[in-house]
Amino acid sequence: MTDVIAWLDEIDKYDMPHVGGKGANLGELFRAGFPVPRAFCVTTSAYQSQLEGAAIGQTLTGLLTSDATDLDRWSESIQASFLAAPILAPIEGAIRTAYRALGNTIPVAVRSSATAEDLPGASFAGQMETFLGVCGEQNLLEAIRKCWASLWSARAMHYRNEQGIAHASVALAVVVQEMVRADVAGVMFTVDPLTGVSTNMKIAASYGLGEALVAGQVTPDTYTITKEGLSIFQRIVGQNEIKVIQQGNGTAVVPVSDMERRRPCLSDSQILEIARIGLKVERHYAQAQDIEWAVAGDRIYILQARPVTALPKTVPPPILEVPGRTDNIYGWIYLGRIPRPMRGVFPTFARDHFPHPLRPFDIYNSLAAALAGVRRVAADIGIEMPSDVVLTHKSGLVLFNPPVPSVMRTLRRFPTVWRRLKILIQYDPLREWQEIDESQVRALIPPTLCEDISASEILQSIRQLNGAITELMYRRFRKYMAPGAAANRRLSALLAKVAGKQTNEMKQKLMLNLNHKTAQCNRAIKALARNAMSNPAVREILTSNAFQGMYTAISANPQCMEFSEHLSYFLDEYGFRTAMTMEPQPSYPAWRDEPDQMLGLVGSMLHDPNILSDSEQEEQETYLEARAEIAQRLQDRPKQSAAFEWAVDTARGFVIAREASLYLLEEIVGRMREFANHLANHLVAEGKLRSNRQIYYLSPDDLDALVAGERVDEVGSIAKQRQAVWERMCETWNLPAMNRNDSRGHLRGAAVSQGVAIGPVKIVRGAHEFRKLKQGDILVCSSTTPAWTPLFSIAAGVVADVGGVLSHAAIVAREYGIPAVMGCKNATSAFVDGERIEVNGTTGTVRRISPSSDESVPLRT
């Protein structure tokens, strides 16, 4: 090391006074064996000599000794002095010699490195200048002078003032580093910078040099890596609109090709290797790091490393870290009772039914009550299920503990169970529901809320609603779900004998024109859409206004009065339906709570008037024709003909009763939501809760205590902690797994509805994106709920991340006769809106189609 030049192998983290924060960190990493490109530093001594020898110090003295409030004026004056003064001859000579040793024909990155930079409390990121792709000695000298001057830019001076760093205490070194011609570059945080969670790492990546990403000019790929086991559990492919490349004596901005934008910037092996290096850097410094990296060819380089600053001030204690896939926990589910071979499958099944994590209130109340009813059904047919559904984990989380019965005992009982199910279907399911079960369950629902109801009375009403859910689910599974599956199988067996290869097609037709609750709801939505189409004011709002603003705009517009009246009638009749979960839960709003969820469906139908026609007559004709065709084939076999007629009527009756019982469940849960919100209002008004939403993080015991005025501070703290954990859990819960590709690069899943469809992709992640879907699009989603059903009249095909042959999307796709593939793991990440894909619901494959032909294009992995 000389007074002017210091090479990376000569410096370490203790040399910050001589080479600045960036230089000291790079030297430390280089000497520790990390893949840092070759570099030398122009020291702070050189900066001080230049400052004094070129008489720039006189200008600085004016700033430092006066009450300099006009930083912009002082900045302009000081920088002009630096740029006007030639570099002192001894310093210039040393720089030229070092550059020649590095290889003066190669481009270099010239980076400012201040002595107050990359500190634990202040990173100075972006405050001083960096110059990329610098070639030639003269250009290098000019870049170094500009770096020195940038220490006195207005933004750097303002930043020092804000951080309480004296201007006189700061000096600047310059790092001259061999330029990496990056194919991909980005940043990595070895801790989640938004939440402070130390178990996750974040990587952002874009094509070319990292300049576009750091400057916020692109939407990069974002990858989340869990440190334990070093696995990728999230990939978000960004738009990556442009890239910065090295060109001439500097850089150039060029567009990114469509093919590059459709696939992740990094392969899985590259992501994991960058993460491994990041972990080693973190361990080396014993603190979280913000790391800049680059990939060139098959090599990974570390360009910078500094401590992570500005983490959240309040990070929940380690005992409340978000559970991942360890300790038999997945999100809010305890997998300890799930058979080991099923532990990789069960979370996918759970995500199909619960696209969003359940809150403790949901688990303690509606979920536990529903499973109590299912447990009674199991007991009726000789299967014992555990009764402990809720588990409080040592982390403080409230977990769902699936009541899985003994596998071996269940298998032994299966023949007896199946015989009992066959006996159970010897009745008319529709009459059973309409004349017996519906009225008896409704009698258990407490009266509608009144204004003077007390908090203790509300709690009692919630317990009554739990009882109603248990009774409904007992009757739903005992009399409609399980027997319905047996009836469905019997119909399939009869059709197989007479329809052969057409069995599935004929069965789909025989299940058309069912007048169940969901079908009635869908017809009512179409009627609303026709009303909206005829009203220009309504049509404009539903196609132009932002989601969450449509209902407000319609209610406030006199020209929308007629539509508002129809909408009110609709919400009175069908408003308990929700678009957020397959199984309704109290903590998630229904259409009547957030009407925009339903209005998004109406808006999606306004793109094409043909969608709005009522298809009831056409479906009835198709159904009757199919039924007549089978009857014709069986006319010489009277016993089979009678069995067929009975099987069709029974299977259709079970579907209608099943949908009716589902909507009654949605209604009961909706009533529970109303009672819970009313109780929350009581508790907030009394100062026992800080916000209404906190009620959904409490157990029945917690609520009893609050209503009685006990443990108020303790329960409030519990609610706050559980809410923080739940919010971080959402990040883990909604992460797609890796693609399932076959040898040709096609995405594979479960073939659940036969046929082939080709069309443009529309990724729909929730009700707020319903309006994106247009006639002929391929609906690509994570999963669906009954509230999504109208979209199936628009889509040409369906692809879902999760689910199987019995999932909601599969059932509805078959009813609408459109091809569908479920369980594709991360179709929502594999594709982007507008891509043309082929959905083969017969083989269970999805392939990308070339824009100019029907040639298959391999999917990214």
Secondary structure, 3 states (H helix, E strand, C coil): CCCCEEEHHHCCHHHHHHHHHHHHHHHHHHHCCCCCCCEEEECHHHHHHHHHHCCCHHHHHHHHHCCCCCHHHHHHHHHHHHHHCCCCHHHHHHHHHHHHHHCCCCCEEEEEEECCCCCCCCCCCCCCCEEEEECCHHHHHHHHHHHHHHCCCHHHHHHHHHHCCCHHHCCEEEEEEECCCCCEEEEEECCCCCCCCCCEEEEEEEEEECHHHHCCCCCCEEEEEECCCCEEEEEECCCCCEEEEECCCCEEEEECCHHHHHCCCCCHHHHHHHHHHHHHHHHHHCCCEEEEEEEECCEEEEEEEEECCCCCCCCCCHHHCCCCCCCCEECCEECCCCCHHHCCCHHHHHHHHCCCCCCHHHHHHHHHHHHHHHHHHHHHCCCCCCCCCEEECCCCCEEECCCCCCHHHHHHHHHHHHHHHHHHCCCCHHHHHHHHHHHHHHCCCCCCCCCCCCHHHHHHHHHHHHHHHHHHHHHHHHHHHHHHHHHHHHHHHHHHHHHHHHHHHHHHHHCCCCCCHHHHHHHHHHHHHHHHHCCHHHHHHHHHCCCCCHHHHHHHCHHHHHHHHHHHHHHHHHCCCCCCCCCCCCCCCCCCCCCHHHHHHHHHHCCCHHHHCCCHHHHHHHHHHHHHHHHHHCCCCHHHHHHHHHHHHHHHHHHHHHHHHHHHHHHHHHHHHHHHHHHHHHHHHCCCCCCHHHHHHCCHHHHHHHHCCCCHHHHHHHHHHHHHHHHHHHHHHCCCCCCCECCCCCEECEEEECCEEEEEEEECCCHHHHHHCCCCCEEEECCCCHHHHHHHHCCCEEEECCCCCCCHHHHHHHHHCCCEEECCCCHHHHCCCCCEEEEECCCCEEEEECCCCCCEECCCC
